[in-house]
Amino acid sequence: MLSGIANTFANCFKIPELKSRILFTLFVLAVCRLIALIQVPGLDGAKLSEFLDQAAQQSGGAGLLGMYSLFTGGALERCAIGSLGIMPYISATIIIQLMTAVLPGLSKLAREEGGRAKIVQYGRYLTVLLCLGQGFVMALGWENPGKIFDGFSGELVLTDSIWWYRIQTVLVLTTGTLLLMWLGEQITERGIGNGISLVITIGILARLPQAATSLFFMFRPPAGVESSYNLFHGGALILILGAVIAGVIAVTQAQRKIPVQYAQRAVGRKVYSGGSSFMPLRVNYAGVMPIIFAQAILMFPDKIFLTLGQVTDIKLFMDISRMIGYGSIGYMVLQGLMILFFSYFWVATQFNEIQIADDLKKYGGYIPGVRPGQATSDFLHRTMSRITFAGAIFLTLIAIMPPVLQQSLGVPFDVATFFGGTSLLITVGVMLDTMRQMESHLLTRHYDGFMKKGRVRGRN
């Protein structure tokens, strides 16, 4: 099997066009990593990085900082020009998509010729606004690091003019995010795979060496420290990782095929013959978005109640903070409920069963056993609701895997994040999508793909 995969990758470099696309993609991703390493002028990033490394070893690296740093590939810890990462662009895209589903004007524009390009342009404008706002907040945080990073003493700002530092930092951070956005679009156009997704994935995979080091010291601690792990724990972790990856691949590609029959119809002088096809409905239609929404919301209540408890000295606030803190039972229950809600919310805003039923009726298509029109819309709504429930349960199990491993087995945070959650879902989904594109290039030139039986199905 490994030799077959190696031969497939060798065949990729036999095709000039595919070879140039792969090399271009690797070069651009290397540039993205440089953006995560170059420090913002006027800041002592080495001092902050050293402090955060020590804090991560004491606390496990979980929480708001750990989750945000995961998507920036460690740029935040170094005060790098890519500290905002690509997340402002992702947030702007999500906001525009939701507004398109809610606002009739944007919905009408999306259906017009050239309207999609204008909506993408609106997303870029919104990205700039989000970058300016988040960059200013981040600049203030670096200006007063003791209020953001508990236990940090000292100053990070090296310049004398504080307003020059603020303006410069905001412009540099905004430029870094826009550069990442542009590089991602260049990968999509001239490289292989989805550029924005690959930029996020390379940031996640950049944490692998750190996770491997933590995993090594789990079983081989420094001299004088007794290890609480043995070969049984190592074998269990390998089995869990294999099962989780297999489950993510299976559910990511799982779909419910709805049969569709087309009747013979005449348009002008042309007669179109009927035929049969199917409509694929993805089990995990919302993808990783419900987990991102749930984690983004749950990051702040814990910190808010903890701050209120420290300021007012009220024990109730401290108890609530512990109940909904990362890894607690309350945190997992709330996260599961939010994932369930946002799974249905995403489907409700993105899956338009009424329009699908109207399009089927317009082009002479119907689902066998279901009347066209409203009956078809109701059938699609019921079917999508059932499979969305299964997808939401799967997302919940994947989302709670890292905190369960961290709390029950004491697995370090940077290791546990690769056993589930957003990092694993994004990485597996992007790898499948990239493999599908590479396989399509190979098959069109009569080379064997990655799989001898079946095909790697793409994501809608």
Backbone hydrogen bonds, N-H to C=O, Kabsch-Sander energy under -0.5 kcal/mol:
donor,donor_aa,acceptor,acceptor_aa,energy
5,I,1,M,-2.2
6,A,2,L,-2.4
7,N,3,S,-2.4
8,T,4,G,-2.0
9,F,5,I,-2.3
10,A,6,A,-2.0
11,N,7,N,-2.2
12,C,8,T,-1.4
13,F,9,F,-0.9
13,F,10,A,-0.6
14,K,11,N,-1.3
15,I,11,N,-0.6
15,I,12,C,-0.7
19,K,15,I,-2.9
20,S,16,P,-2.4
21,R,17,E,-2.0
22,I,18,L,-2.5
23,L,19,K,-2.5
24,F,20,S,-2.3
25,T,21,R,-2.3
26,L,22,I,-2.5
27,F,23,L,-2.3
28,V,24,F,-2.4
29,L,25,T,-2.4
30,A,26,L,-1.8
31,V,27,F,-1.8
32,C,28,V,-2.1
33,R,29,L,-1.8
34,L,30,A,-1.7
35,I,31,V,-1.9
36,A,32,C,-1.1
37,L,34,L,-1.5
38,I,34,L,-2.0
40,V,79,C,-3.1
43,L,40,V,-1.2
44,D,156,L,-1.8
45,G,43,L,-1.3
48,L,44,D,-1.3
49,S,45,G,-2.6
50,E,46,A,-2.1
51,F,47,K,-1.8
52,L,48,L,-2.7
53,D,49,S,-2.0
54,Q,50,E,-1.6
55,A,51,F,-2.4
56,A,52,L,-2.5
57,Q,53,D,-1.5
58,Q,54,Q,-1.2
59,S,55,A,-2.7
60,G,56,A,-2.0
62,A,59,S,-0.5
67,M,63,G,-2.2
68,Y,64,L,-2.4
69,S,65,L,-2.7
70,L,66,G,-1.2
71,F,67,M,-0.9
71,F,68,Y,-0.6
72,T,68,Y,-0.9
73,G,69,S,-0.6
73,G,70,L,-0.5
74,G,69,S,-1.9
75,A,72,T,-0.9
78,R,74,G,-0.8
78,R,75,A,-0.7
79,C,76,L,-1.1
80,A,75,A,-2.4
81,I,38,I,-2.4
82,G,35,I,-1.2
83,S,80,A,-1.5
85,G,82,G,-0.9
87,M,84,L,-0.7
89,Y,86,I,-0.5
90,I,86,I,-1.8
91,S,87,M,-3.1
92,A,88,P,-2.5
93,T,89,Y,-2.3
94,I,90,I,-2.4
95,I,91,S,-2.5
96,I,92,A,-2.4
97,Q,93,T,-2.3
98,L,94,I,-2.5
99,M,95,I,-2.5
100,T,96,I,-2.3
101,A,97,Q,-1.6
102,V,98,L,-1.2
103,L,99,M,-3.5
107,S,103,L,-2.0
108,K,104,P,-2.4
109,L,105,G,-2.0
110,A,106,L,-2.2
111,R,107,S,-0.9
111,R,108,K,-0.5
112,E,108,K,-0.7
112,E,109,L,-0.7
115,G,112,E,-1.7
116,R,112,E,-0.6
118,K,114,G,-1.2
119,I,115,G,-2.1
120,V,116,R,-2.1
121,Q,117,A,-1.9
122,Y,118,K,-2.3
123,G,119,I,-2.0
124,R,120,V,-1.6
125,Y,121,Q,-2.1
126,L,122,Y,-2.5
127,T,123,G,-1.8
128,V,124,R,-1.9
129,L,125,Y,-1.8
130,L,126,L,-2.5
131,C,127,T,-2.6
132,L,128,V,-2.4
133,G,129,L,-2.1
134,Q,130,L,-3.1
135,G,131,C,-2.8
136,F,132,L,-1.7
137,V,133,G,-1.9
138,M,134,Q,-2.5
139,A,135,G,-2.3
140,L,136,F,-2.1
141,G,137,V,-2.0
142,W,138,M,-2.3
143,E,139,A,-1.5
144,N,140,L,-1.6
147,K,144,N,-1.3
148,I,144,N,-0.6
148,I,145,P,-0.6
149,F,145,P,-3.2
150,D,148,I,-0.8
152,F,149,F,-2.0
156,L,142,W,-0.5
158,L,42,G,-2.9
159,T,42,G,-0.7
162,I,160,D,-0.8
165,Y,161,S,-1.9
166,R,162,I,-2.1
167,I,163,W,-2.6
168,Q,164,W,-2.5
169,T,165,Y,-2.6
170,V,166,R,-2.5
171,L,167,I,-2.2
172,V,168,Q,-2.4
173,L,169,T,-2.7
174,T,170,V,-2.3
175,T,171,L,-2.4
176,G,172,V,-2.4
177,T,173,L,-2.1
178,L,174,T,-2.4
179,L,175,T,-2.4
180,L,176,G,-2.0
181,M,177,T,-2.5
182,W,178,L,-2.5
183,L,179,L,-2.6
184,G,180,L,-2.3
185,E,181,M,-2.0
186,Q,182,W,-2.0
187,I,183,L,-2.0
188,T,184,G,-2.0
189,E,185,E,-1.9
190,R,186,Q,-3.2
191,G,186,Q,-0.5
191,G,187,I,-2.1
195,G,193,G,-0.6
198,L,194,N,-2.2
199,V,195,G,-2.2
200,I,196,I,-1.8
201,T,197,S,-2.5
202,I,198,L,-2.8
203,G,199,V,-1.2
204,I,200,I,-1.8
205,L,201,T,-3.1
206,A,202,I,-1.1
207,R,204,I,-1.6
208,L,205,L,-1.8
211,A,207,R,-2.5
212,A,208,L,-3.2
213,T,209,P,-2.3
214,S,210,Q,-2.2
215,L,211,A,-2.4
216,F,212,A,-2.2
217,F,213,T,-2.2
218,M,214,S,-0.9
219,F,215,L,-1.0
219,F,216,F,-0.6
220,R,216,F,-2.4
225,V,222,P,-1.9
234,G,230,N,-1.8
235,G,231,L,-2.6
236,A,232,F,-2.2
237,L,233,H,-2.4
238,I,234,G,-2.0
239,L,235,G,-2.3
240,I,236,A,-2.6
241,L,237,L,-2.6
242,G,238,I,-2.5
243,A,239,L,-2.5
244,V,240,I,-2.7
245,I,241,L,-2.5
246,A,242,G,-2.3
247,G,243,A,-2.4
248,V,244,V,-2.6
249,I,245,I,-2.5
250,A,246,A,-2.4
251,V,247,G,-2.7
252,T,248,V,-2.4
253,Q,249,I,-1.7
254,A,250,A,-0.8
256,R,281,L,-3.4
257,K,255,Q,-0.6
258,I,256,R,-0.7
258,I,279,M,-2.6
260,V,277,S,-2.9
261,Q,366,Y,-3.2
262,Y,275,G,-3.6
263,A,364,G,-2.5
265,R,272,Y,-2.3
267,V,270,K,-2.8
268,G,266,A,-0.5
270,K,267,V,-1.9
272,Y,265,R,-3.4
272,Y,270,K,-0.5
273,S,271,V,-0.6
275,G,262,Y,-1.5
277,S,260,V,-3.1
279,M,258,I,-3.2
281,L,256,R,-2.4
282,R,280,P,-0.6
283,V,254,A,-1.8
284,N,251,V,-0.6
285,Y,282,R,-0.6
285,Y,283,V,-1.0
287,G,284,N,-0.8
289,M,286,A,-1.5
292,I,288,V,-1.9
293,F,289,M,-2.7
294,A,290,P,-2.5
295,Q,291,I,-2.8
296,A,292,I,-2.4
297,I,293,F,-1.9
298,L,294,A,-2.4
299,M,295,Q,-1.1
300,F,297,I,-0.8
302,D,298,L,-0.7
303,K,299,M,-0.6
304,I,300,F,-2.6
305,F,301,P,-2.8
306,L,302,D,-2.0
307,T,303,K,-2.2
308,L,304,I,-2.5
309,G,305,F,-2.4
310,Q,306,L,-2.0
311,V,307,T,-2.3
312,T,308,L,-2.8
313,D,309,G,-1.4
315,K,313,D,-0.6
318,M,314,I,-1.1
319,D,315,K,-2.4
320,I,316,L,-2.4
321,S,317,F,-2.2
322,R,318,M,-1.9
323,M,319,D,-2.2
324,I,320,I,-1.9
325,G,322,R,-0.6
328,S,325,G,-2.2
330,G,323,M,-0.6
331,Y,323,M,-0.6
332,M,328,S,-2.1
333,V,329,I,-2.5
334,L,330,G,-2.6
335,Q,331,Y,-2.5
336,G,332,M,-2.4
337,L,333,V,-2.3
338,M,334,L,-2.4
339,I,335,Q,-2.5
340,L,336,G,-2.1
341,F,337,L,-2.3
342,F,338,M,-3.1
343,S,339,I,-1.9
344,Y,340,L,-1.6
345,F,341,F,-2.4
346,W,342,F,-2.6
347,V,343,S,-1.9
348,A,344,Y,-2.5
349,T,345,F,-1.7
350,Q,346,W,-2.0
351,F,347,V,-2.6
352,N,350,Q,-0.8
353,E,351,F,-1.0
356,I,352,N,-1.9
357,A,353,E,-2.3
358,D,354,I,-2.2
359,D,355,Q,-2.5
360,L,356,I,-2.3
361,K,357,A,-2.1
362,K,358,D,-2.4
363,Y,359,D,-2.0
364,G,361,K,-1.0
365,G,360,L,-3.6
366,Y,261,Q,-2.2
370,V,367,I,-2.4
375,A,372,P,-0.6
376,T,371,R,-0.6
377,S,373,G,-1.9
378,D,374,Q,-2.6
379,F,375,A,-2.2
380,L,376,T,-2.5
381,H,377,S,-2.2
382,R,378,D,-2.5
383,T,379,F,-2.5
384,M,380,L,-2.6
385,S,381,H,-1.9
386,R,382,R,-1.9
387,I,383,T,-2.2
388,T,384,M,-1.9
389,F,385,S,-1.5
390,A,386,R,-1.4
391,G,387,I,-2.2
392,A,388,T,-2.5
393,I,389,F,-2.2
394,F,390,A,-2.0
395,L,391,G,-2.3
396,T,392,A,-2.2
397,L,393,I,-2.1
398,I,394,F,-2.2
399,A,395,L,-2.5
400,I,396,T,-2.1
401,M,397,L,-0.6
401,M,398,I,-0.6
404,V,400,I,-2.0
405,L,401,M,-2.5
406,Q,402,P,-2.4
407,Q,403,P,-2.6
408,S,404,V,-2.8
409,L,405,L,-1.5
411,V,405,L,-1.6
413,F,60,G,-0.9
415,V,412,P,-0.7
416,A,412,P,-2.9
417,T,413,F,-2.0
418,F,415,V,-1.3
419,F,416,A,-2.0
420,G,417,T,-0.8
421,G,398,I,-1.2
424,L,417,T,-0.5
424,L,420,G,-0.9
425,L,421,G,-1.8
426,I,422,T,-2.8
427,T,423,S,-2.3
428,V,424,L,-2.7
429,G,425,L,-2.3
430,V,426,I,-2.6
431,M,427,T,-2.3
432,L,428,V,-2.4
433,D,429,G,-2.1
434,T,430,V,-2.7
435,M,431,M,-2.6
436,R,432,L,-2.1
437,Q,433,D,-1.8
438,M,434,T,-2.3
439,E,435,M,-2.6
440,S,436,R,-2.0
441,H,437,Q,-1.6
442,L,438,M,-1.9
443,L,439,E,-2.8
444,T,440,S,-1.7
445,R,441,H,-0.6
445,R,442,L,-0.8
446,H,443,L,-1.5
447,Y,442,L,-2.9
457,R,455,R,-0.9
